[in-house]
Amino acid sequence: MRKQVASIVDFFDLASAQTPTSYELFKAGAKTIAGTIDLAQLLGQPVDGSALRNRYELLPCHSVDEFAINGDDLLNAGIPA
């Protein structure tokens, strides 16, 4: 729980200061983004929650499990370890 709260606060600080990159959205994940939007609403801060949610949903991958390739694929393609 403490780690999730820390992630929400860190992402809130980031989203308040600048537009998060796609990589930052990916790293944050859906739960942290949702918590950040809730925190912004509680504090009355101008964070565009719908834009954050939409940009996150448009990402091609939402977790490393969704990547199209893995280490075995690279080794089979002849890329050395």
C-alpha positions as CSV (number, residue, x, y, z in Angstrom):
1,M,0.0,0.0,0.0
2,R,2.8,2.4,0.9
3,K,4.6,1.8,-2.4
4,Q,1.4,2.5,-4.3
5,V,0.8,5.7,-2.5
6,A,4.4,6.8,-3.2
7,S,3.9,6.0,-6.9
8,I,0.7,8.0,-7.0
9,V,2.3,11.0,-5.3
10,D,5.4,10.8,-7.6
11,F,3.2,10.6,-10.7
12,F,1.0,13.4,-9.4
13,D,4.1,15.6,-9.0
14,L,5.2,14.7,-12.6
15,A,1.7,15.2,-14.1
16,S,1.4,18.6,-12.3
17,A,4.7,19.9,-13.7
18,Q,4.6,18.6,-17.3
19,T,2.8,16.3,-19.7
20,P,4.0,12.7,-19.0
21,T,5.7,10.9,-21.8
22,S,4.3,7.6,-23.2
23,Y,7.1,5.8,-21.3
24,E,6.1,7.5,-18.0
25,L,2.5,6.5,-18.5
26,F,3.6,2.9,-19.2
27,K,5.8,2.8,-16.1
28,A,3.0,4.3,-14.0
29,G,0.3,1.9,-15.0
30,A,-3.5,2.2,-14.8
31,K,-3.8,2.0,-11.0
32,T,-1.3,4.8,-10.4
33,I,-2.9,6.9,-13.1
34,A,-6.3,6.4,-11.6
35,G,-5.0,7.2,-8.1
36,T,-3.3,10.3,-9.4
37,I,-6.5,11.6,-11.0
38,D,-8.4,11.0,-7.8
39,L,-5.7,12.8,-5.8
40,A,-5.8,15.8,-8.2
41,Q,-9.6,16.0,-7.8
42,L,-9.3,15.9,-4.0
43,L,-6.7,18.6,-4.0
44,G,-8.5,20.7,-6.7
45,Q,-5.5,20.6,-9.0
46,P,-5.7,21.0,-12.7
47,V,-4.7,17.5,-14.0
48,D,-6.5,16.5,-17.2
49,G,-7.6,13.0,-16.1
50,S,-9.4,12.2,-19.3
51,A,-6.3,13.0,-21.4
52,L,-4.1,10.8,-19.1
53,R,-6.6,7.9,-19.3
54,N,-7.0,8.2,-23.1
55,R,-3.2,8.4,-23.7
56,Y,-2.6,5.4,-21.5
57,E,-5.3,3.4,-23.3
58,L,-3.8,4.3,-26.7
59,L,-0.4,2.8,-25.7
60,P,0.4,-0.3,-27.8
61,C,1.4,-2.2,-24.6
62,H,0.3,-1.8,-21.0
63,S,2.7,-4.4,-19.4
64,V,5.9,-6.2,-20.3
65,D,3.8,-9.3,-20.7
66,E,2.2,-7.8,-23.8
67,F,5.5,-7.3,-25.7
68,A,5.5,-9.0,-29.1
69,I,9.0,-10.4,-28.7
70,N,11.0,-11.9,-25.8
71,G,14.6,-13.0,-25.2
72,D,14.2,-16.3,-26.9
73,D,13.0,-14.6,-30.0
74,L,16.2,-12.4,-30.1
75,L,18.4,-15.4,-29.5
76,N,16.7,-17.4,-32.3
77,A,17.2,-14.4,-34.6
78,G,20.9,-14.6,-34.0
79,I,21.4,-11.7,-31.7
80,P,24.0,-12.7,-29.1
81,A,23.3,-12.7,-25.4
